[in-house]
């Protein structure tokens, strides 16, 4: 219910208020979860790939949000929207002044990795090692959060351009899939810090493998995610170390 209240109610309120305050455009944070588990012929997944039944309440809210925006504009609302379908944002700003600080036990991979590496969590569980992937673990397209932020700057230019379509959708990722095991081992290599981890049973709602075709964002937005994964993982560790130094956790 928290996902539905936060993600849907807030968007409806915002869209209703935009004309009142003469706000002409919205950049919407969508998600690759709208694709569900793409079929083999749709990997890497493009923006034209079929929208499939969501495997989680979060993913379902993103599908509904996209439909609300498209219906609202189609009905004649005088606004524009660039919809960005994020893949898996990770990392922190290189200054370690801004990063990810989830409430309670992290649900995302990287905060759990860094918290385990620094001793906050006893061990990291990799959910499933029997998927149809190169090493049996899930595959995702991990994008550096700073590269993601730069995509928004590029999208803002599109929103302000009166000559573009009222709704445009872009995949925001690296175009490359990494397995969970590759990320954990990559973290250890990038930081020199070992992570206590073990395999655990599959987790309901997890997609086996998904990564994006990002040609459209590269060519139309003029944007590209080009930060090496080693630097991205190192930035996450630098952020975790800064939190410890500051007495946050």
C-alpha positions as CSV (number, residue, x, y, z in Angstrom):
1,X,0.0,0.0,0.0
2,X,2.9,2.3,0.6
3,X,4.1,1.9,-3.0
4,X,0.6,2.6,-4.4
5,X,0.0,5.6,-2.1
6,X,3.4,7.1,-2.8
7,X,3.8,6.3,-6.5
8,X,0.3,6.8,-7.8
9,X,-1.4,9.3,-5.6
10,X,1.5,11.7,-5.7
11,X,1.7,11.5,-9.5
12,X,-2.0,12.2,-9.9
13,X,-1.8,15.2,-7.5
14,X,1.2,16.5,-9.4
15,X,-0.3,16.2,-12.9
16,X,-3.5,17.9,-11.7
17,X,-1.5,20.8,-10.4
18,X,0.8,21.3,-13.3
19,X,-1.7,23.3,-15.5
20,X,-2.7,25.4,-12.5
21,X,0.9,26.6,-12.1
22,X,1.7,26.6,-15.8
23,X,4.3,23.8,-15.6
24,X,4.7,22.5,-19.1
25,X,6.8,19.3,-18.6
26,X,7.5,16.4,-16.4
27,X,10.5,14.0,-16.5
28,X,9.1,10.8,-15.0
29,X,11.3,8.2,-13.2
30,X,10.0,4.9,-14.6
31,X,11.7,1.5,-14.4
32,X,12.8,-1.4,-16.5
33,X,10.5,-3.5,-14.3
34,X,7.7,-2.5,-16.8
35,X,9.3,-5.0,-19.2
36,X,8.9,-7.9,-16.7
37,X,11.0,-10.8,-17.9
38,X,11.7,-10.1,-21.6
39,X,11.8,-13.0,-23.9
40,X,15.2,-14.0,-25.4
41,X,14.4,-12.3,-28.7
42,X,13.7,-9.0,-26.8
43,X,17.1,-8.9,-25.1
44,X,18.7,-6.4,-24.9
45,X,15.3,-4.9,-24.3
46,X,14.3,-1.8,-26.4
47,X,11.6,0.8,-25.7
48,X,9.3,-1.0,-28.2
49,X,9.4,-4.3,-26.3
50,X,6.1,-5.5,-24.9
51,X,5.0,-4.3,-21.5
52,X,4.4,-7.5,-19.5
53,X,2.6,-8.3,-16.3
54,X,4.6,-6.8,-13.4
55,X,6.2,-9.2,-11.0
56,X,6.1,-6.8,-8.0
57,X,3.8,-4.1,-6.6
58,X,6.6,-1.6,-7.3
59,X,6.8,-2.6,-11.0
60,X,3.0,-2.5,-11.3
61,X,2.9,1.1,-10.0
62,X,5.4,2.1,-12.7
63,X,3.3,0.6,-15.4
64,X,0.2,2.3,-14.0
65,X,2.1,5.7,-13.8
66,X,3.1,5.5,-17.4
67,X,-0.5,4.8,-18.4
68,X,-1.7,7.7,-16.4
69,X,0.7,10.1,-18.0
70,X,-0.1,8.9,-21.5
71,X,-3.8,9.0,-20.9
72,X,-3.6,12.5,-19.5
73,X,-1.6,13.9,-22.4
74,X,-3.7,12.0,-24.9
75,X,-6.9,13.6,-23.4
76,X,-5.5,17.0,-24.3
77,X,-3.5,18.1,-21.3
78,X,-1.1,20.8,-22.5
79,X,2.1,19.3,-21.0
80,X,5.0,17.2,-22.2
81,X,6.7,14.2,-20.6
82,X,9.9,12.4,-21.0
83,X,9.7,9.0,-19.4
84,X,13.0,7.5,-18.3
85,X,13.0,3.8,-17.7
86,X,15.9,3.3,-15.3
87,X,17.7,0.0,-15.1
88,X,19.5,-0.5,-11.8
89,X,21.1,2.7,-10.3
90,X,24.1,2.1,-8.1
91,X,27.0,4.0,-6.6
92,X,27.5,7.4,-5.0
93,X,28.8,10.8,-5.9
94,X,32.7,10.7,-6.1
95,X,32.9,13.2,-3.3
96,X,31.1,10.7,-1.0
97,X,28.8,13.6,0.0
98,X,25.7,12.1,-1.6
99,X,24.8,8.4,-1.7
100,X,22.2,5.8,-0.9
101,X,21.0,5.4,2.7
102,X,18.1,3.0,2.7
103,X,15.9,2.7,5.8
104,X,16.3,-0.6,7.7
105,X,17.6,-3.7,5.9
106,X,18.6,-2.8,2.3
107,X,16.5,-4.3,-0.4
108,X,19.0,-3.4,-3.2
109,X,22.2,-5.3,-3.8
110,X,24.9,-2.6,-3.5
111,X,23.9,-1.2,0.0
112,X,23.8,-4.7,1.3
113,X,27.2,-5.5,-0.2
114,X,28.8,-2.4,1.4
115,X,27.0,-2.9,4.7
116,X,28.2,-6.5,4.8
117,X,31.7,-5.5,3.9
118,X,31.9,-3.0,6.7
119,X,30.4,-5.3,9.3
120,X,26.9,-4.0,9.7
121,X,25.4,-7.1,8.2
122,X,26.6,-10.6,9.0
123,X,26.5,-11.9,5.5
124,X,25.1,-11.2,2.0
125,X,22.7,-13.7,0.5
126,X,22.7,-14.1,-3.3
127,X,19.2,-15.2,-4.1
128,X,19.4,-18.1,-6.5
129,X,22.3,-19.8,-8.3
130,X,20.3,-22.0,-10.7
131,X,19.0,-19.4,-13.1
132,X,19.6,-19.8,-16.9
133,X,22.6,-17.4,-16.9
134,X,26.3,-17.8,-17.3
135,X,27.0,-18.3,-13.6
136,X,23.4,-19.2,-12.4
137,X,22.8,-15.8,-10.7
138,X,20.5,-13.0,-11.9
139,X,21.6,-10.5,-14.5
140,X,20.9,-6.8,-14.4
141,X,22.0,-3.6,-16.1
142,X,23.7,-1.6,-13.4
143,X,24.0,2.2,-14.1
144,X,26.0,4.7,-12.2
145,X,23.7,7.1,-10.4
146,X,25.8,10.1,-11.6
147,X,25.4,9.0,-15.2
148,X,21.7,8.7,-14.4
149,X,21.6,12.2,-13.2
150,X,23.2,13.4,-16.4
151,X,20.5,11.7,-18.3
152,X,18.0,14.0,-16.6
153,X,19.8,17.1,-17.7
154,X,19.6,15.8,-21.3
155,X,15.9,15.0,-20.8
156,X,15.2,18.5,-19.6
157,X,16.4,19.8,-22.9
158,X,13.9,17.6,-24.7
159,X,11.1,18.7,-22.4
160,X,11.8,22.3,-23.2
161,X,12.0,21.7,-26.9
162,X,8.7,22.6,-28.5
163,X,9.4,20.6,-31.6
164,X,9.5,17.2,-30.0
165,X,6.7,14.8,-29.4
166,X,4.6,15.3,-26.3
167,X,5.6,11.9,-24.9
168,X,9.0,10.3,-25.3
169,X,10.3,7.1,-23.6
170,X,14.0,6.3,-23.2
171,X,15.9,3.4,-21.6
172,X,18.5,4.6,-19.2
173,X,21.2,2.0,-18.7
174,X,24.6,0.8,-19.8
175,X,23.5,-1.7,-22.4
176,X,25.4,-4.4,-20.6
177,X,24.2,-7.1,-18.2
178,X,26.2,-8.1,-15.2
179,X,25.4,-11.0,-12.9
180,X,25.0,-10.7,-9.2
181,X,28.1,-12.8,-8.7
182,X,30.1,-10.6,-11.1
183,X,29.1,-7.5,-9.2
184,X,30.1,-9.0,-5.8
185,X,33.4,-10.2,-7.1
186,X,33.9,-6.9,-8.9
187,X,33.3,-5.0,-5.7
188,X,36.0,-7.1,-4.0
189,X,38.4,-6.5,-6.8
190,X,37.7,-2.7,-7.0
191,X,38.1,-2.2,-3.2
192,X,40.3,-4.9,-1.9
193,X,37.6,-5.7,0.7
194,X,36.2,-9.2,1.0
195,X,32.5,-9.8,1.4
196,X,31.0,-12.6,3.4
197,X,28.4,-14.1,1.2
198,X,26.5,-17.3,0.5
199,X,23.8,-18.6,-1.9
200,X,20.2,-18.6,-0.8
201,X,17.0,-19.8,-2.5
202,X,15.4,-17.8,-5.2
203,X,13.4,-14.8,-4.1
204,X,9.8,-14.2,-5.3
205,X,9.5,-11.3,-7.7
206,X,13.1,-11.4,-9.0
207,X,13.5,-11.3,-12.8
208,X,16.1,-13.7,-14.2
209,X,17.8,-11.4,-16.6
210,X,17.3,-8.0,-18.1
211,X,19.5,-5.4,-19.7
212,X,18.7,-2.5,-22.0
213,X,19.3,-1.5,-25.5
214,X,20.1,2.2,-25.0
215,X,20.7,3.3,-28.6
216,X,17.7,5.6,-28.5
217,X,19.1,7.6,-25.5
218,X,22.6,7.6,-26.9
219,X,21.4,8.9,-30.3
220,X,18.5,11.2,-29.5
221,X,19.4,12.5,-26.1
222,X,23.1,12.6,-26.9
223,X,23.7,10.8,-23.5
224,X,25.8,7.8,-22.6
225,X,26.7,5.9,-19.4
226,X,30.4,5.7,-19.6
227,X,31.7,5.3,-16.1
228,X,33.7,2.0,-15.6
229,X,32.0,-0.4,-13.2
230,X,35.1,-0.5,-11.0
231,X,34.9,3.2,-10.4
232,X,31.1,2.9,-9.7
233,X,31.7,0.1,-7.1
234,X,34.6,2.0,-5.5
235,X,32.3,5.1,-5.1
236,X,29.8,3.0,-3.2
237,X,32.4,1.8,-0.8
238,X,33.8,5.3,-0.3
239,X,30.3,6.4,0.6
240,X,29.9,3.6,3.1
241,X,33.3,4.4,4.7
242,X,32.2,8.1,5.0
243,X,29.0,7.1,6.7
244,X,31.1,5.2,9.3
245,X,33.5,8.1,9.7
246,X,30.6,10.5,10.3
247,X,29.0,8.1,12.9
248,X,25.9,7.5,10.8
249,X,26.3,3.7,10.5
